[in-house]
């Protein structure tokens, strides 16, 4: 993992479950990345490292969080998340 992936993962590890979502702008600000760079890092964590990161599109509080269970995410990366949660 690179420095940005580790920084994002450290923050998201404290945000397990949808009630603990962190907004895109909060996360980007905490790690010092642009929105585009943050999306690239999150995509890498999901696809390359099998981290079960979910996206919330809630109108009031959309952002990222780590799934607590396999069924918690329900997005297109579920198969990668399932692998990570079973480990």
Phi, psi and omega in degrees: 000144177271174184303316181293320178297318179296317180298314180296315181297320179300320179289314182293333177297340177270000185238060181272131180090148184302326179297344183254026182302145174246132183293158180302315183291323177298312182295314179300318179294321182291329181257356177072039180243155171285166178301317180296316180295321178297315179300320179296317179296314180298317178301318178296319178298320181289307188278323184270331186240004177056036177277127184281068180272130180250158177243132175254128178256024179303132184302323183270334187210059178283146180169205183246154172200165178262134182295141174274327179224166182302315182285355184289338188262301175065018179258182185294345180264018185304321182297321176293318179295321180299317180300315182293320182288334180279345182287000000 
